[in-house]
Amino acid sequence: MTSEFTLHDLAERIAERAGGDAGTSYTARLLEKGVAACAQKVGEEAVETVIAALGEDREALRNEAADLLFHLLVLLKAQDVSLDEVVAELARRTAQSGLAEKAARKS
């Protein structure tokens, strides 16, 4: 994969594999297990990402961040939330300061 590979490319690949054979596709197998299993994997990968960051291991952090992003996109697919929806929400939030946006969420 080149540097031109994007999260949208990954989301498309996950969508393609979602209906595949769970015997040969990790993505299909994980999705077949349901939302709870997908969410658990995101949690596991998030913890591993934090551990790698605290260990100041750049390579491990890169690898765990990739795992986290992959599993987050699988979870989004399991819940039928598109990456475009998430990106749109990020765009909406960045239209104002982060502190103002966070304060607005509390109400």
Sequence and secondary structure as in RCSB ss.txt:
>XXXX:A:sequence
MTSEFTLHDLAERIAERAGGDAGTSYTARLLEKGVAACAQKVGEEAVETVIAALGEDREALRNEAADLLFHLLVL
LKAQDVSLDEVVAELARRTAQSGLAEKAARKS
>XXXX:A:secstr
  TT  HHHHHHHHHHHHTS TTT HHHHHHHH HHHHHHHHHHHHHHHHHHHHTT HHHHHHHHHHHHHHHHHH
HHHTT  HHHHHHHHHHHTTS HHHHHHHHH 
